[in-house]
Amino acid sequence: MPRLAAGRVRPYITPMFADLLRRLTAPMPERLPAPDAKLALAALMVRVARSDGHYASAEVHRIDRILQRRHGLDADEAAALRREAEELEAEAPDTVRFTKAIKDTISLEDRVAVIEALWSVVLADGARDEEEDGLLRLLANLLGVNDRDSNLARRRVEQDG
């Protein structure tokens, strides 16, 4: 959703997003169904890409490619999911609650794959930013992925280019 002055977002939230955000912000978030988990993971990638204040086209394309590969989507489906994720990210709660809901939804093995995907987004524009690095450290911790596994995920992404 388009942001308003001072980083504010339009107050209208679609019913689908309102329901998902309600579940994400509940004191005890429930396990997300697969379609919502896909959207939440995509929104987390968008949040990481936007964390340095520059949402580069390379990051957009990388998110689309990850969505295609991860969920077996074609290019149009991946782009549509990313666009929804961009809207959700703009309305999503703080990163801690948002990430906790994701953690409760996926296995540890899959969480390591999520961290690898997030590193792929961070590195897509060819630059590592301190804010992005800090956010990735926080996200790995919130997802229950240790520093060693996060660093190994980053190295795999760097080696694969």
JOTAJO-V167027 format. One record per residue. N is the residue number from 1. PHI is phi in degrees with one decimal (none if undefined). D_FIRST is the distance of its C-alpha to the first C-alpha in whole Angstrom. Layout:
# JOTAJO-V167027
n & phi & d_first
N & PHI & D_FIRST
N & PHI & D_FIRST
This chain:
# JOTAJO-V167027
n & phi & d_first
1 & none & 0
2 & -62.8 & 4
3 & -84.9 & 6
4 & -96.0 & 9
5 & -53.6 & 13
6 & 59.1 & 14
7 & 74.8 & 11
8 & -77.7 & 10
9 & -116.8 & 7
10 & -49.6 & 7
11 & -71.7 & 10
12 & -78.2 & 9
13 & -123.2 & 9
14 & -61.5 & 10
15 & -55.5 & 14
16 & -61.1 & 14
17 & -67.7 & 11
18 & -58.9 & 13
19 & -65.1 & 17
20 & -64.0 & 16
21 & -64.3 & 15
22 & -60.6 & 18
23 & -67.7 & 20
24 & -68.3 & 18
25 & -95.8 & 19
26 & -63.2 & 23
27 & -54.9 & 26
28 & -123.5 & 27
29 & -56.5 & 24
30 & -80.9 & 25
31 & -64.7 & 25
32 & -79.2 & 22
33 & -67.3 & 23
34 & -50.3 & 23
35 & -62.0 & 20
36 & -70.8 & 18
37 & -63.8 & 20
38 & -58.7 & 19
39 & -65.8 & 15
40 & -64.2 & 15
41 & -63.9 & 17
42 & -64.4 & 15
43 & -65.2 & 12
44 & -65.5 & 15
45 & -62.5 & 16
46 & -63.7 & 13
47 & -60.3 & 13
48 & -63.5 & 17
49 & -62.3 & 16
50 & -84.5 & 14
51 & -64.1 & 16
52 & -93.9 & 18
53 & 81.2 & 16
54 & -135.3 & 16
55 & -96.0 & 14
56 & -74.1 & 17
57 & -61.5 & 17
58 & -62.4 & 20
59 & -69.4 & 18
60 & -60.1 & 16
61 & -64.6 & 19
62 & -64.6 & 20
63 & -60.0 & 18
64 & -59.1 & 18
65 & -64.2 & 22
66 & -63.5 & 22
67 & -63.0 & 20
68 & -60.5 & 23
69 & -67.8 & 26
70 & -69.1 & 25
71 & -116.5 & 24
72 & 64.6 & 26
73 & -95.7 & 23
74 & -84.1 & 24
75 & -59.6 & 21
76 & -67.8 & 19
77 & -64.5 & 19
78 & -64.7 & 18
79 & -64.7 & 15
80 & -64.9 & 14
81 & -63.2 & 14
82 & -62.3 & 12
83 & -62.1 & 9
84 & -61.4 & 9
85 & -63.8 & 10
86 & -62.2 & 7
87 & -66.7 & 5
88 & -63.1 & 8
89 & -57.4 & 9
90 & -64.5 & 6
91 & -103.7 & 8
92 & -66.2 & 11
93 & -69.7 & 14
94 & -54.2 & 17
95 & -59.6 & 18
96 & -61.5 & 21
97 & -66.7 & 20
98 & -60.0 & 18
99 & -71.1 & 20
100 & -60.8 & 23
101 & -62.6 & 22
102 & -68.3 & 22
103 & -56.5 & 25
104 & -71.3 & 26
105 & -101.2 & 25
106 & -125.5 & 27
107 & -71.4 & 30
108 & -59.1 & 31
109 & -57.8 & 32
110 & -70.4 & 29
111 & -65.1 & 27
112 & -64.3 & 29
113 & -63.8 & 28
114 & -64.1 & 24
115 & -61.1 & 25
116 & -62.0 & 27
117 & -63.4 & 23
118 & -65.8 & 22
119 & -61.8 & 25
120 & -60.5 & 24
121 & -66.8 & 21
122 & -57.7 & 22
123 & -87.3 & 25
124 & -61.6 & 23
125 & -89.3 & 23
126 & 80.3 & 27
127 & -134.6 & 26
128 & -99.5 & 26
129 & -109.3 & 25
130 & -57.9 & 26
131 & -64.2 & 23
132 & -64.9 & 22
133 & -59.4 & 25
134 & -63.2 & 25
135 & -65.0 & 22
136 & -64.4 & 24
137 & -61.4 & 27
138 & -62.6 & 25
139 & -62.7 & 23
140 & -58.8 & 27
141 & -61.0 & 28
142 & -65.2 & 26
143 & -84.8 & 26
144 & 78.6 & 30
145 & -102.4 & 31
146 & -74.2 & 33
147 & -58.1 & 33
148 & -60.1 & 36
149 & -66.3 & 34
150 & -66.0 & 31
151 & -64.2 & 33
152 & -63.9 & 34
153 & -62.0 & 31
154 & -61.8 & 30
155 & -63.5 & 34
156 & -60.2 & 33
157 & -65.2 & 30
158 & -62.7 & 32
159 & -70.2 & 35
160 & -76.7 & 33
161 & 74.0 & 31
